[in-house]
Amino acid sequence: MSAYWICIYKAVHDPDKVAAYAELAGPALRGAGGTFLARGVPEATFEKGEATRTVVIEFESVDAAVAAHDSAGYQEALRALGDGAERDMRIVPGA
């Protein structure tokens, strides 16, 4: 069953750190089997939705998404991000 990595940026404190993170995270997550489905700020929000940057990545399973998060490449990206942003990140199984 597929799984979706959903990350919402609550605040960006250092755009340079976010850029350094993105440069490392993208290849690490694609290399782990992730497919980026959505990236950006919502065009419309409803029911108390927030206009915050959102990223959705599809993986073949929850285990694959968790393994991508725990991979050395992604952990390097997280170190580059450091305190550059506050994010809400979750992995949700597909329906």
Secondary structure, 3 states (H helix, E strand, C coil): CCEEEEEEEEEECCHHHHHHHHHHHHHHHHHCCCEEEEEECCCCCCCCCCCCCEEEEEECCHHHHHHHHHCHHHHHHHHHHCCCEEEEEEEEECC
